[in-house]
Amino acid sequence: MDDTATFLPFTLATISAEPRHWPGRGSPNLEFLDLELLNDVARRAEWGARNSWRELLGGCSGPAGQQFPARLRLLSGTAAVCAGPDWWGERGRPHRDWLTRYESWIADALAEGDGAGFAQALAGYDASLAGALLCSAHDRATHNQAHPVRTDTDRVGAQRRTPSRRMTGWARQTRAVTH
């Protein structure tokens, strides 16, 4: 696979522009999720899009086009883990809904051999996924600034970290695991 992003340029640029680790919010067993996984899944989806496009141009139906919708669902699911299940289920709901619509549109375009529909839907999917990743990163950054972790001294004099009063569900889960 080469590094040229033809079908998912915004998504791949967003992934490479983000810090190397994102907090894996919502999962008590996952403190950090390595972006290499998200990057790998996105590059495989890019590769699948190229092969699907070739099949559409050739007027044939093949394995790439049949497998591509599953690749996109995997990419969306991996992005959901990176964004954090709490964010993805609440503030990210509109992004998730748009991605689901685009995934369906892409599958329909592939089934009908509609190259123009495929290209248009994939462009929308790419923009929506990149937007979701940027919004989740922005929300995370502004949340961390608005609700900093303060340090208190407990009864035995050791330093411990306590979250601010407005604790999210993720923070409660993380605190329960670490304390």
N, C-alpha and C positions, 0 to 999 in steps of 0.2 A: 504494500500500500504506500503510495506516495503522500506527501504532505499537503497537496493542493486541495483546498476545501471548495468544492464546486456547489454542492447541494446543501451543506450545513455550515456555511462560513461564519455566521453570527454565533452559532452555538460553540463551534470550535475556538473561535477568537475569545469568547467569554470565558471558556474553561481555561485557556492558556493565560488569560489576564488575571485570573483570581489567584489568591495565595495558594500555596501547595497543599494545604490541609483546610478543610472546612469542618466545623464541629458537626458530629452526627447527632443532631438534636432528636430527642424522642426515643432514643435507644440507649438504655442504661449500660449495655455491654459494648457500645461503640463510642469511644471518646472522640476519635477523629477518623474521618473517612478520607482516604488518600484520593486525590483527584486523578491519579493515574488510572484508576478503574473507570471513572466517568469519561476520561479522555479516550481510553481504549474502546469503550462501548460506543462512543460518538464516532470514532474513526471507523469502526466496523459498520456502523449505520451509514456513514458516508460512502464506504465501499459498496454496501448493498444498494444504495441509491444509484450509484454509477452503473452497476450491473443491471438494475431494473430499468434504468433509462436506455441502456443498450438494447435490452429485450424489447422495449416499447418502440424504439427506432427501427428495429429489425422486423417488427410486426409479429413477434412470436411471444409465447408465454413459456416461461422457464422457471427454474427453481429460485432464482434471485428475486423475481417479482412475487413469487408465492411466499418466500420467507421474509421479505422486507417489512411487512406490517408488524411481524413479531419482533423484528430488530428495533423498530420505533417504539413499541410498547416497552421493551427492555430498556431503551434509552430514557424514556419518560420515567420508568420506575427507578432507575439508578439516579436520575436527577432529583426525584422525590426524596430519596434517602439523603442526598447531599443537601437539599434545601431544608430538610427536617420534616418529619411527618406532621408535627404540630402546625408548622407554617403551611405545608402543602394542603392540609385538610381545612385550614381556616382562611388565612389571608391569601393563600395561593389558589384557592378554589376556582376563581375565574380563569387563571392560567391553565389549571388542570382541565377545566371544561373546554377551553379552546384547543388544547392539545388533543383531547379525545375527539373533537370534531374533525380536526385536521387528519388524525390517524384514520378515521373512518373514510374521509374524502380520498385520501391516498389509496386505501385498499380498494375503494370503488373504482378509482381511475385506473388502477392496475388491472382489475378484473375486466374493465371495459376496453382496455387498450388505449386509453385517453391520455396521450402524452402531455397535452396542454394542461389538462386538469391535474395531472401528476405534478408537473412543474409548479403550478400555481399553489397547490395545496402544500407541497414540500417547502416552498418559500415561506408560506404562512406558519407552518410548523416550526421552521428554523427560527423565525423572528419571535414566535411565542415562547419557545423553549429558552432562548437566550434572554428574553425579557423576564421570564420566571426566575432564572438563575441570578440575574442582576438584582431583581426586587428582593429575593430572599437574602442575598448577601447584604444589600442595603438595610433591610429590616434588622438583620442580625447586628450590623455595625451600629445602627442608631439605638437599638435596644441595649446593647452593651454599654453605650455612652450614657444613656438615660438612666440605667439602673446598674451602676457599678457595684462590684463586689467590695465590701469594706472588710477590714481586718479588726477583729475584736480579740481581747484577751480573755480566755476562759478562767475558771476558778484556780487552776493549777499554774497559771502564768504562761502556758504555751499559746502560741499564735494559732488561730483557726480562722478559716474563711467562712463568712456567713453572707448569704445573699441579702440584697435590700428587701424591704417589706413587700414589694410587688413581685412576688415570685411566680413565674410561669409554671405550667405543668411539667415542662422539660426540666426546669431548674429544680423543682421538688424531687423529680425522679433521680436527677444527677446527684443531688445532695443526699438523698436516701442511700444511694449506692456508695458514695465516697465517705460517709460519716458512720 
